[in-house]
Amino acid sequence: LDYLKEMSSGDRIYEQFKNVDNVKIPKNYPALTSRRVHTAEWCNGEKLSQSKSDDVGALVNLGVIVYLQMLLENGFFHADPHPGNMLRGDNGELVILDFGLMTDVSENARLGMVEAIV
């Protein structure tokens, strides 16, 4: 594990989604992060998969849109989208965590996926 790389990936995703309503990417604290220690903003919430809230369906739909945007538009993809990495935040937002497993998707690959779908 290299937490400097994870922090860099989180910063990149934060920049891509900082202005998207109802999506929260935790901010990192570079002065408190090293290769072996990652310090990021704490986000209160509950696992999306365990939430009983009425808005979970809408947050799941938002998550699908966000992940498709990562994959097909931005070309930088969170490759570990298990239930523990997605929360329903206390304010009803979708919180995405853990940017340790990311991958770049080439423009050719993105265009190929779009062509296969359309």
N, C-alpha and C positions, 0 to 999 in steps of 0.2 A: 504494500500500500504506500502511496505517495500522496499525503494530504495536501501538499502544495498544488499538485495536479488536480485533485478533486476540488480544491478551492477555486482554481482557475476555471474549471468547467462550470462550477456553480455561478461564478461571476458572469461567465458568457451567457448562460441560460437566464440569469437575472436580467441582464441587459436586453435580451430578446423579449422578455415577458413583463418587464416592469410597468408597462402602461396598459396591460391587459386586465380588464375588470374581472374581479373575483378569482384571480390567480395570485398566489403568494409564493415567492421563491425566497428562502431565508438569505439575509445578507451575511457575508463573511467578515471576519475580523483578522485581516492580514498580519497585524502586529502581534497577534496571539496564536498564529498558525505556523507550523513548521512541517517538515516532511513526515514527522511522526505524531503530530498533534493538530487536529482541526477544530477551530473554534468558530461557531456560526451562531446567528440569532436563534433564540429559542422560540418555537412556535407552539402555542397551546392548541390542542385539538384532539380528535379521536380518529382512529383508523377509519378510513372511508368504508372499508368492508364491514366494519362493526357498528357503524352509526345507524341509529334508528330515526334520524331526522327526515323530515318530509322532502328536503331538497337534495337528497343523495342522488337520485336519478338524474337531476339536472347537473350535478357536479361530475357524475360519471360521463355524461355527454360532453361536458366541457373538457374533461380529461382526454377524451378521444380526439377532440378538435385540437387541443394543445399538442398531443403526441403526433398527430398527423402533420401539424405545422412544423414541429421539430424535424420530422422525417422527410417531408416532401418540399417544404419551403425553405427552412433554415439550413438543412443539411447537417445538423448536429443533434444527435439523438440520444436520449436517456435510454440506455439499453437494459435497465433493471426495474421495470415498472410493476413490481409486486405490491400487494396491499399494504405492506409496512412502509412503503415509500410515498404513500398518498394519504393525506389527512383531510378531514373536514375541520377547518379552523374554527375557533370560537366565534368568529364573526361570519361564519357561513362560507368562507372562501375555500378554494381548492389549494392545499399546501403540497408542494412537491419537494421531496427530500432526497438526499444521497446521490451525489453526482460523481461517484467513484467509477462507475462503469458507463462510459459514454463512447460514442463512435461518430466519426465523420462519414457522411454519405455523399458520394461524388454526384456531380450534376448529372452525369450519364445514368447512374443508378436511379436517381430521383425521376428523371424523365422516363426511364424504362418502366418504373412502377406506375407512373401516371398513365402511360400508354397501355399497360396491361389492364388497368382498371377501367379506363374510358373506352 
